[in-house]
Every structure is written in C-alpha cells, then in structure tokens.
Amino acid sequence: MPDLKPEDKSFYESTLREAKKKIEIIDAKVEEELARVKQLISELQEQKKAVRQIYDGAAVILDAPNEFEDEENAD
C-alpha cells in the first residue's frame, strides 16, 4: 500500500471508526428485533397450544375428526 499523506490517513481512520460504529449499531438493532420476533413467536405458540386444546376437546365431544392430528403425524 502506498504511503498516505497525514490528512489522508486521518480521513481514512475517521471513516473506519465511523463505519465500525454504524455496524455495531446495526448489529444491536438486529439483535433487538430478533429477540422481539422470538418473543412474539413464543407467545403465538402458547396461544395456539391453548386453542388447540379447546379444538381437541370439542372434536372429542362431537366425535368429529381432528384435522390437526393428521398434520402432527405427517411431521
């Protein structure tokens, strides 16, 4: 790499620091959003579990086929 003038070196060092800060900010935002989405998925799975219990009970009482049992067996 060719020798840089002091002002050029200072410019690139500053650019490097600023880019690093921005990358760190973006990484933090990604982690925050990932945590939020994981929490939402967990809440939805719990809701589905509760509603599934109601569905399963109603299917038994009505002696109706349980569509979701077939899906579970396929997984």
N, CA, C and O of each residue as an XYZ file, in Angstrom:
300
protein
N       0.857     -1.179      0.000
C       0.000      0.000      0.000
C       0.901      1.240      0.000
O       1.886      1.301      0.736
N       0.558      2.210     -0.821
C       1.396      3.414     -0.881
C       1.291      4.213      0.421
O       0.319      4.113      1.169
N       2.322      4.999      0.650
C       2.298      5.866      1.829
C       1.200      6.909      1.675
O       1.005      7.479      0.602
N       0.490      7.145      2.769
C      -0.587      8.131      2.746
C      -0.108      9.434      3.360
O       0.724      9.452      4.266
N      -0.644     10.499      2.851
C      -0.385     11.806      3.467
C      -1.073     11.796      4.821
O      -2.076     11.102      4.994
N      -0.567     12.535      5.767
C      -1.180     12.545      7.102
C      -2.673     12.883      7.082
O      -3.450     12.285      7.826
N      -3.076     13.833      6.240
C      -4.504     14.189      6.187
C      -5.342     13.067      5.579
O      -6.484     12.853      5.987
N      -4.780     12.354      4.607
C      -5.489     11.204      4.032
C      -5.610     10.088      5.053
O      -6.665      9.469      5.191
N      -4.523      9.837      5.766
C      -4.545      8.797      6.788
C      -5.589      9.127      7.858
O      -6.325      8.248      8.307
N      -5.645     10.364      8.252
C      -6.621     10.801      9.254
C      -8.048     10.610      8.741
O      -8.924     10.164      9.483
N      -8.274     10.945      7.487
C      -9.590     10.775      6.876
C     -10.016      9.308      6.908
O     -11.132      8.992      7.318
N      -9.134      8.421      6.478
C      -9.474      7.001      6.428
C      -9.627      6.394      7.819
O     -10.460      5.508      8.014
N      -8.850      6.848      8.774
C      -9.000      6.369     10.149
C     -10.357      6.792     10.710
O     -11.036      6.010     11.374
N     -10.738      8.028     10.437
C     -12.039      8.522     10.876
C     -13.169      7.745     10.202
O     -14.148      7.374     10.849
N     -13.028      7.507      8.921
C     -14.023      6.744      8.172
C     -14.153      5.335      8.744
O     -15.260      4.818      8.890
N     -13.038      4.730      9.061
C     -13.024      3.385      9.630
C     -13.764      3.359     10.969
O     -14.571      2.461     11.213
N     -13.497      4.327     11.828
C     -14.161      4.394     13.139
C     -15.663      4.587     12.992
O     -16.449      3.915     13.661
N     -16.058      5.497     12.124
C     -17.483      5.772     11.936
C     -18.212      4.565     11.349
O     -19.320      4.241     11.777
N     -17.604      3.909     10.388
C     -18.223      2.725      9.793
C     -18.362      1.626     10.846
O     -19.382      0.938     10.894
N     -17.347      1.460     11.685
C     -17.407      0.449     12.737
C     -18.547      0.749     13.706
O     -19.282     -0.157     14.098
N     -18.697      2.013     14.094
C     -19.793      2.392     14.998
C     -21.143      2.075     14.373
O     -22.031      1.547     15.042
N     -21.300      2.396     13.092
C     -22.569      2.140     12.411
C     -22.864      0.648     12.327
O     -24.005      0.222     12.504
N     -21.833     -0.140     12.057
C     -22.012     -1.593     12.009
C     -22.450     -2.107     13.376
O     -23.342     -2.951     13.460
N     -21.841     -1.613     14.439
C     -22.204     -2.042     15.789
C     -23.643     -1.645     16.135
O     -24.354     -2.409     16.787
N     -24.069     -0.468     15.707
C     -25.445     -0.017     15.943
C     -26.423     -0.922     15.186
O     -27.443     -1.339     15.736
N     -26.109     -1.219     13.942
C     -26.967     -2.092     13.141
C     -27.032     -3.487     13.756
O     -28.107     -4.080     13.841
N     -25.895     -4.006     14.180
C     -25.880     -5.325     14.821
C     -26.762     -5.337     16.067
O     -27.492     -6.300     16.300
N     -26.701     -4.284     16.861
C     -27.528     -4.202     18.070
C     -29.011     -4.171     17.711
O     -29.823     -4.827     18.362
N     -29.362     -3.412     16.678
C     -30.761     -3.353     16.244
C     -31.238     -4.713     15.745
O     -32.369     -5.115     16.020
N     -30.390     -5.417     15.019
C     -30.743     -6.752     14.525
C     -31.016     -7.671     15.715
O     -31.999     -8.412     15.711
N     -30.162     -7.628     16.722
C     -30.352     -8.467     17.908
C     -31.646     -8.115     18.644
O     -32.359     -9.005     19.109
N     -31.948     -6.826     18.750
C     -33.194     -6.395     19.397
C     -34.414     -6.919     18.642
O     -35.352     -7.440     19.246
N     -34.392     -6.777     17.329
C     -35.518     -7.237     16.520
C     -35.652     -8.753     16.576
O     -36.763     -9.281     16.628
N     -34.531     -9.444     16.566
C     -34.559    -10.899     16.656
C     -35.168    -11.344     17.982
O     -35.970    -12.277     18.017
N     -34.794    -10.686     19.056
C     -35.355    -11.014     20.372
C     -36.859    -10.736     20.395
O     -37.628    -11.517     20.955
N     -37.276     -9.622     19.786
C     -38.695     -9.274     19.741
C     -39.482    -10.321     18.955
O     -40.557    -10.744     19.383
N     -38.953    -10.734     17.817
C     -39.635    -11.725     16.983
C     -39.693    -13.078     17.699
O     -40.715    -13.762     17.648
N     -38.610    -13.459     18.358
C     -38.615    -14.727     19.106
C     -39.672    -14.703     20.202
O     -40.358    -15.699     20.430
N     -39.803    -13.565     20.880
C     -40.815    -13.431     21.925
C     -42.215    -13.537     21.329
O     -43.078    -14.217     21.884
N     -42.440    -12.877     20.217
C     -43.739    -12.937     19.550
C     -44.073    -14.363     19.120
O     -45.199    -14.823     19.310
N     -43.110    -15.052     18.548
C     -43.328    -16.440     18.133
C     -43.683    -17.300     19.344
O     -44.583    -18.137     19.276
N     -42.989    -17.094     20.422
C     -43.270    -17.860     21.642
C     -44.694    -17.601     22.129
O     -45.401    -18.538     22.499
N     -45.113    -16.352     22.130
C     -46.475    -16.005     22.555
C     -47.519    -16.638     21.628
O     -48.532    -17.162     22.092
N     -47.269    -16.585     20.336
C     -48.203    -17.182     19.375
C     -48.274    -18.695     19.539
O     -49.353    -19.278     19.429
N     -47.150    -19.328     19.797
C     -47.150    -20.772     20.001
C     -47.956    -21.147     21.246
O     -48.668    -22.151     21.245
N     -47.846    -20.352     22.293
C     -48.624    -20.601     23.509
C     -50.121    -20.422     23.248
O     -50.937    -21.207     23.732
N     -50.478    -19.390     22.483
C     -51.881    -19.174     22.134
C     -52.404    -20.347     21.307
O     -53.512    -20.831     21.537
N     -51.612    -20.794     20.356
C     -52.018    -21.914     19.503
C     -52.218    -23.162     20.353
O     -53.170    -23.915     20.148
N     -51.326    -23.376     21.298
C     -51.428    -24.546     22.170
C     -52.736    -24.523     22.963
O     -53.410    -25.544     23.095
N     -53.085    -23.351     23.487
C     -54.317    -23.225     24.269
C     -55.547    -23.446     23.394
O     -56.467    -24.161     23.791
N     -55.571    -22.848     22.226
C     -56.710    -23.003     21.317
C     -56.782    -24.438     20.806
O     -57.870    -24.976     20.600
N     -55.640    -25.045     20.607
C     -55.612    -26.444     20.141
C     -56.251    -27.368     21.172
O     -56.950    -28.315     20.811
N     -56.015    -27.095     22.446
C     -56.644    -27.915     23.488
C     -58.169    -27.785     23.434
O     -58.885    -28.770     23.616
N     -58.657    -26.581     23.185
C     -60.101    -26.365     23.050
C     -60.621    -27.127     21.840
O     -61.648    -27.801     21.919
N     -59.916    -27.020     20.727
C     -60.317    -27.713     19.495
C     -60.347    -29.222     19.708
O     -61.315    -29.890     19.345
N     -59.278    -29.753     20.302
C     -59.212    -31.193     20.542
C     -60.373    -31.664     21.409
O     -60.977    -32.702     21.137
N     -60.685    -30.899     22.453
C     -61.798    -31.253     23.332
C     -63.127    -31.229     22.606
O     -63.946    -32.132     22.775
N     -63.347    -30.203     21.799
C     -64.599    -30.104     21.050
C     -64.722    -31.245     20.047
O     -65.812    -31.783     19.848
N     -63.615    -31.616     19.416
C     -63.649    -32.718     18.451
C     -64.017    -34.030     19.145
O     -64.762    -34.843     18.599
N     -63.492    -34.223     20.343
C     -63.814    -35.451     21.092
C     -65.285    -35.453     21.482
O     -65.971    -36.460     21.306
N     -65.779    -34.334     22.011
C     -67.180    -34.253     22.436
C     -68.122    -34.488     21.266
O     -69.145    -35.156     21.418
N     -67.787    -33.946     20.104
C     -68.640    -34.083     18.914
C     -68.366    -35.376     18.137
O     -69.052    -35.686     17.163
N     -67.364    -36.112     18.581
C     -66.927    -37.306     17.858
C     -66.638    -36.958     16.396
O     -66.995    -37.690     15.473
N     -65.984    -35.822     16.228
C     -65.648    -35.325     14.887
C     -64.176    -35.624     14.604
O     -63.367    -35.730     15.526
N     -63.845    -35.757     13.340
C     -62.429    -35.976     13.011
C     -61.591    -34.758     13.412
O     -62.024    -33.611     13.302
N     -60.403    -35.046     13.871
C     -59.488    -33.970     14.271
C     -58.479    -33.765     13.140
O     -57.552    -34.555     12.965
N     -58.675    -32.710     12.395
C     -57.818    -32.421     11.239
C     -56.362    -32.227     11.625
O     -55.465    -32.510     10.831
N     -56.126    -31.757     12.813
C     -54.765    -31.437     13.216
C     -53.964    -32.663     13.628
O     -52.733    -32.625     13.609
N     -54.629    -33.744     13.997
C     -53.897    -34.956     14.322
C     -53.177    -35.497     13.089
O     -52.058    -35.999     13.200
N     -53.797    -35.402     11.931
C     -53.179    -35.853     10.694
C     -51.940    -35.026     10.393
O     -50.925    -35.569      9.957
N     -52.011    -33.719     10.620
C     -50.876    -32.842     10.374
C     -49.703    -33.198     11.295
O     -48.549    -33.197     10.866
N     -50.004    -33.501     12.556
C     -48.956    -33.865     13.506
C     -48.272    -35.147     13.090
O     -47.048    -35.253     13.165
N     -49.049    -36.123     12.652
C     -48.483    -37.407     12.256
C     -47.633    -37.288     10.997
O     -46.721    -38.087     10.784
N     -47.928    -36.295     10.166
C     -47.170    -36.083      8.941
C     -45.811    -35.447      9.233
O     -44.870    -35.603      8.455
N     -45.709    -34.727     10.359
C     -44.453    -34.033     10.697
C     -43.391    -34.951     11.166
O     -42.287    -34.507     11.482
